[in-house]
């Protein structure tokens, strides 16, 4: 489920940043990413594209204006969630599926280690974020008819904190620069959008999660993560 100024992105970026749709003829870009600036699921894919050095055309889908229900987008993803990736004649929706496709199709900067234990840990972390945290934080959109906004926020914070507690236990004793090693891997691509959104959107206190807080600081020093930040996307509102 889905979920300021790009000129501030460091020039040493690993990979290519998004190219706004109007900035270059579409025929010159093979990859097209349908994305919403605030979507953490879209953010995962933006990070991976940057890490792999893949230029792509950014196709904004405004979820707040219900653009995901447009028939053109529904043809790409019948469930009507972002992100969706178009690669020539291939269309992939769902961030996990997109990331696995990119891993197979564009093996530069691999995100999944060969070691079976580390590989399983990466997938486990990604699954906790993608199945046990992110979808639940969106439920208040449907239950606010019965709960006031403060109760909806409490609901969201409860599920994020529950997931962060599990992740903190899973990563206990982590001494590497990133979650599962000294190179960015799949777990990191899932973790940072969730941590960033938890802090910025939902006011999560990270003092209870020292490992996650340390990783968050490391991610914010990495150019591929900085370029993928929500506020740096072409469709982000001006604050």
CORTAVEN-V843619 format. One record per pair of residues at least 12 apart in sequence whose C-alpha atoms are under 10 Angstrom apart, sorted by the first residue. I is the first residue (numbers start at 0). J is the second residue. D is the distance in whole Angstrom. If there is no record, write none. Layout:
# CORTAVEN-V843619
{{I:J:D} {I:J:D}}
This chain:
# CORTAVEN-V843619
{{0:38:9} {0:39:9} {0:40:7} {0:41:10} {0:78:9} {0:79:9} {0:80:6} {0:81:7} {0:82:9} {0:93:8} {0:94:9} {0:129:8} {0:130:9} {0:133:7} {0:134:6} {0:135:9} {0:137:8} {1:34:9} {1:35:8} {1:37:9} {1:38:5} {1:39:7} {1:40:5} {1:41:7} {1:42:10} {1:62:9} {1:79:9} {1:80:6} {1:81:5} {1:82:7} {1:93:9} {1:94:9} {1:129:10} {1:133:8} {1:134:8} {1:137:8} {2:34:10} {2:35:8} {2:36:9} {2:37:7} {2:38:4} {2:39:5} {2:40:5} {2:41:7} {2:42:9} {2:62:9} {2:80:8} {2:81:7} {2:82:9} {2:133:7} {2:134:8} {2:136:9} {2:137:8} {3:228:9} {3:229:8} {3:230:5} {3:231:4} {3:232:7} {3:233:8} {3:234:10} {3:235:7} {3:236:8} {3:237:7} {3:238:8} {4:226:10} {4:230:8} {4:231:6} {4:232:8} {4:233:9} {4:235:9} {4:237:9} {5:17:9} {5:225:9} {5:226:7} {5:227:10} {5:228:10} {5:230:9} {5:231:5} {5:232:7} {5:233:8} {6:226:10} {6:231:9} {7:225:9} {7:226:9} {7:231:9} {8:222:7} {8:223:9} {8:224:10} {8:225:7} {8:226:6} {8:227:10} {8:228:10} {8:231:8} {9:221:9} {9:222:6} {9:223:9} {9:225:8} {9:226:8} {10:222:8} {11:221:10} {11:222:7} {11:223:9} {12:49:8} {12:50:9} {12:52:9} {12:221:8} {12:222:5} {12:223:6} {12:224:9} {12:225:9} {12:226:8} {13:46:10} {13:48:10} {13:49:6} {13:50:5} {13:51:8} {13:52:6} {13:53:10} {13:108:10} {13:221:8} {13:222:6} {13:223:6} {13:224:9} {13:226:10} {14:46:9} {14:47:9} {14:48:7} {14:49:4} {14:50:5} {14:51:6} {14:52:3} {14:53:6} {14:54:8} {14:108:10} {14:222:9} {14:223:7} {14:226:10} {15:45:10} {15:46:10} {15:48:7} {15:49:5} {15:50:8} {15:51:8} {15:52:5} {15:53:6} {15:54:5} {15:55:8} {15:223:8} {15:226:9} {16:45:8} {16:46:9} {16:48:8} {16:49:6} {16:50:10} {16:52:8} {16:53:8} {16:54:6} {16:55:8} {16:56:9} {16:57:9} {16:222:10} {16:223:8} {16:225:10} {16:226:6} {16:227:8} {16:231:10} {16:232:9} {17:31:9} {17:32:9} {17:45:8} {17:48:9} {17:49:8} {17:53:9} {17:54:6} {17:55:6} {17:56:6} {17:57:6} {17:58:9} {17:226:8} {17:227:8} {17:231:10} {17:232:8} {17:233:8} {18:31:10} {18:54:7} {18:55:6} {18:56:5} {18:57:6} {18:58:9} {18:232:10} {18:233:8} {19:55:9} {19:56:6} {19:57:5} {19:58:7} {19:59:9} {19:232:9} {19:233:6} {19:234:9} {20:55:9} {20:56:6} {20:57:6} {20:58:6} {20:59:9} {20:233:9} {21:56:9} {21:57:9} {21:58:10} {22:56:9} {22:57:10} {23:56:8} {24:56:9} {25:55:9} {25:56:7} {26:56:10} {26:87:10} {27:55:10} {27:56:9} {28:53:10} {28:54:7} {28:55:6} {28:56:6} {28:86:9} {28:87:9} {29:53:10} {29:54:8} {29:55:7} {29:56:8} {29:85:8} {29:86:6} {29:87:6} {29:88:9} {30:48:10} {30:53:8} {30:54:7} {30:55:5} {30:56:6} {30:57:9} {30:84:7} {30:85:6} {30:86:5} {30:87:7} {30:89:10} {30:90:10} {31:54:9} {31:55:5} {31:56:5} {31:57:6} {31:58:7} {31:83:8} {31:84:6} {31:85:5} {31:86:7} {31:87:9} {31:90:9} {32:44:8} {32:45:8} {32:48:10} {32:55:7} {32:56:6} {32:57:5} {32:58:6} {32:59:8} {32:60:10} {32:81:9} {32:82:7} {32:83:6} {32:84:5} {32:85:7} {32:86:9} {32:91:10} {32:92:10} {33:56:9} {33:57:6} {33:58:5} {33:59:6} {33:60:6} {33:61:10} {33:67:10} {33:72:9} {33:75:9} {33:80:10} {33:81:7} {33:82:5} {33:83:5} {33:84:6} {33:85:8} {33:92:9} {34:57:7} {34:58:6} {34:59:5} {34:60:6} {34:61:8} {34:62:9} {34:67:10} {34:80:9} {34:81:6} {34:82:5} {34:83:7} {34:84:9} {34:232:9} {34:234:9} {35:57:10} {35:58:8} {35:59:6} {35:60:5} {35:61:6} {35:62:7} {35:63:9} {35:67:10} {35:80:10} {35:81:7} {35:82:7} {35:229:8} {35:232:9} {35:233:10} {35:234:7} {35:235:8} {36:59:8} {36:60:8} {36:61:8} {36:62:9} {36:227:9} {36:228:8} {36:229:5} {36:230:7} {36:231:8} {36:232:6} {36:233:8} {36:234:6} {36:235:6} {36:236:9} {37:61:10} {37:62:9} {37:192:10} {37:196:8} {37:200:10} {37:228:9} {37:229:5} {37:230:8} {37:232:9} {37:234:9} {37:235:8} {38:62:9} {38:80:10} {38:81:8} {38:82:8} {38:192:9} {38:193:10} {38:196:9} {38:229:8} {39:81:10} {39:82:9} {39:94:9} {39:129:10} {39:133:8} {39:189:8} {39:190:10} {39:191:9} {39:192:5} {39:193:6} {39:194:10} {39:195:9} {39:196:7} {39:227:10} {39:228:9} {39:229:8} {40:80:9} {40:81:7} {40:82:7} {40:83:10} {40:93:8} {40:94:6} {40:95:9} {40:129:8} {40:133:8} {40:188:10} {40:189:8} {40:192:8} {40:193:9} {41:80:10} {41:81:6} {41:82:5} {41:83:8} {41:84:10} {41:93:9} {41:94:7} {41:192:9} {41:227:9} {41:229:9} {42:82:9} {42:94:9} {42:188:8} {42:189:9} {42:191:9} {42:192:6} {42:193:9} {42:224:9} {42:226:10} {42:227:6} {42:228:7} {42:229:7} {42:232:10} {43:82:9} {43:94:7} {43:95:9} {43:97:10} {43:98:8} {43:185:9} {43:187:9} {43:188:5} {43:189:6} {43:190:9} {43:191:8} {43:192:7} {43:193:9} {43:224:9} {43:227:8} {43:228:10} {44:82:8} {44:83:9} {44:84:9} {44:93:10} {44:94:6} {44:95:9} {44:97:7} {44:98:7} {44:101:9} {44:188:8} {44:189:9} {44:227:9} {45:57:10} {45:82:10} {45:94:10} {45:98:10} {45:188:9} {45:223:8} {45:224:8} {45:226:8} {45:227:5} {45:228:9} {45:229:10} {45:232:10} {46:98:10} {46:187:10} {46:188:7} {46:189:9} {46:191:10} {46:192:9} {46:222:9} {46:223:6} {46:224:6} {46:225:9} {46:226:8} {46:227:6} {46:228:9} {47:97:10} {47:98:7} {47:101:8} {47:102:9} {47:108:9} {47:109:10} {47:110:8} {47:183:10} {47:184:9} {47:185:9} {47:188:7} {47:189:10} {47:223:8} {47:224:9} {47:227:9} {48:98:9} {48:101:8} {48:105:10} {48:108:10} {48:223:9} {48:227:9} {49:108:10} {49:222:9} {49:223:5} {49:224:8} {49:225:10} {49:226:8} {49:227:8} {50:107:9} {50:108:7} {50:109:9} {50:110:9} {50:183:9} {50:184:10} {50:188:10} {50:221:10} {50:222:9} {50:223:6} {50:224:8} {51:101:9} {51:102:9} {51:105:7} {51:106:8} {51:107:6} {51:108:5} {51:109:8} {51:110:9} {51:223:9} {52:105:10} {52:107:8} {52:108:9} {52:223:9} {53:101:10} {53:105:9} {53:107:10} {55:84:9} {55:85:10} {55:86:9} {56:84:10} {56:85:10} {57:84:10} {57:232:9} {57:233:8} {57:234:9} {58:82:10} {58:83:9} {58:84:10} {58:233:9} {58:234:9} {59:81:10} {59:82:10} {59:232:9} {59:233:8} {59:234:6} {59:235:9} {60:72:8} {60:80:10} {60:81:8} {60:82:9} {60:83:10} {60:234:9} {61:81:10} {61:234:8} {61:235:10} {62:79:10} {62:80:9} {62:81:9} {65:79:10} {66:79:9} {67:79:5} {67:80:7} {67:81:8} {67:82:10} {68:80:9} {74:90:10} {75:89:10} {75:90:7} {75:91:8} {75:92:7} {76:90:8} {76:91:8} {76:92:6} {76:93:9} {77:92:9} {78:92:9} {78:93:9} {79:92:9} {79:93:10} {80:92:8} {80:93:8} {80:94:10} {81:93:7} {81:94:8} {82:94:6} {82:95:10} {82:97:9} {83:96:10} {83:97:8} {84:96:10} {84:97:7} {84:98:10} {84:100:10} {84:101:10} {85:97:10} {86:101:10} {94:129:9} {94:189:10} {95:122:10} {95:125:8} {95:126:9} {95:129:8} {95:185:10} {95:189:9} {98:110:9} {98:185:8} {98:188:9} {99:111:9} {99:185:9} {102:185:10} {108:182:9} {108:183:9} {108:184:9} {109:182:10} {109:183:9} {109:184:7} {109:185:9} {110:182:9} {110:183:7} {110:184:4} {110:185:5} {110:186:8} {110:187:9} {110:188:9} {111:183:9} {111:184:6} {111:185:6} {111:186:9} {112:179:9} {112:180:10} {112:182:10} {112:184:8} {112:185:9} {117:179:7} {117:180:9} {117:184:10} {117:186:10} {118:179:9} {118:184:9} {118:185:9} {118:186:9} {120:169:9} {120:170:10} {120:178:10} {120:179:8} {120:185:10} {120:186:8} {121:178:9} {121:179:7} {121:184:7} {121:185:6} {121:186:5} {121:187:8} {121:188:10} {121:189:9} {122:185:7} {122:186:7} {122:189:10} {123:166:10} {123:169:9} {123:186:8} {124:162:10} {124:165:9} {124:166:7} {124:169:8} {124:170:9} {124:178:9} {124:179:10} {124:185:9} {124:186:6} {124:187:9} {124:189:8} {124:190:8} {125:185:7} {125:186:5} {125:187:8} {125:188:8} {125:189:6} {125:190:7} {126:186:9} {126:189:9} {127:162:7} {127:163:9} {127:165:8} {127:166:8} {127:186:10} {127:189:9} {127:190:9} {128:159:9} {128:162:7} {128:163:9} {128:166:9} {128:186:9} {128:189:7} {128:190:7} {128:191:10} {128:192:10} {128:193:7} {128:194:10} {129:189:8} {129:190:9} {129:193:9} {130:162:10} {131:158:8} {131:159:9} {131:161:9} {131:162:7} {132:155:9} {132:156:10} {132:157:10} {132:158:6} {132:159:6} {132:160:9} {132:161:8} {132:162:6} {132:163:8} {132:193:8} {133:155:9} {133:158:9} {133:159:8} {133:162:9} {133:192:10} {133:193:7} {133:196:10} {133:197:10} {134:155:10} {134:158:10} {135:154:9} {135:155:7} {135:156:10} {135:157:10} {135:158:7} {135:159:8} {136:151:9} {136:152:9} {136:154:8} {136:155:5} {136:156:8} {136:157:9} {136:158:7} {136:159:7} {136:197:9} {136:201:9} {137:151:10} {137:154:10} {137:155:8} {138:151:8} {138:154:8} {138:155:8} {139:151:5} {139:152:8} {139:153:9} {139:154:7} {139:155:7} {142:154:10} {152:200:10} {152:201:7} {152:202:9} {153:201:9} {155:197:9} {155:201:7} {155:203:10} {156:197:8} {156:201:7} {156:202:8} {156:203:7} {156:204:10} {157:203:10} {159:193:9} {159:194:9} {159:196:10} {159:197:7} {159:201:9} {159:203:8} {160:197:9} {160:203:8} {160:204:9} {160:205:9} {160:207:9} {160:208:9} {163:190:10} {163:193:9} {163:194:9} {163:197:10} {163:203:10} {163:205:9} {163:207:9} {163:208:7} {163:211:8} {164:207:8} {164:208:7} {164:211:10} {166:190:9} {166:208:9} {166:210:9} {166:211:8} {167:207:9} {167:208:6} {167:209:8} {167:210:6} {167:211:7} {167:212:10} {168:208:9} {168:210:9} {170:210:7} {170:211:8} {171:208:10} {171:209:9} {171:210:7} {171:211:10} {172:210:8} {173:210:7} {173:211:10} {173:214:10} {174:210:9} {175:214:9} {176:213:9} {176:214:7} {176:217:7} {176:218:9} {177:210:10} {177:211:10} {177:213:9} {177:214:6} {177:215:9} {177:217:7} {177:218:8} {178:190:9} {178:210:9} {178:211:8} {178:213:10} {178:214:7} {183:218:9} {183:221:10} {187:214:8} {187:215:9} {187:218:8} {187:224:10} {188:218:9} {188:224:9} {190:211:8} {190:214:9} {190:215:8} {190:218:10} {191:211:9} {191:212:10} {191:214:8} {191:215:6} {191:216:10} {191:217:10} {191:218:7} {191:219:9} {191:224:8} {191:228:10} {192:215:9} {192:218:10} {192:224:9} {192:227:9} {192:228:8} {192:229:9} {193:215:10} {194:211:8} {194:212:8} {194:214:9} {194:215:7} {195:212:10} {195:215:8} {195:218:10} {195:219:10} {195:228:9} {195:229:9} {196:229:9}}
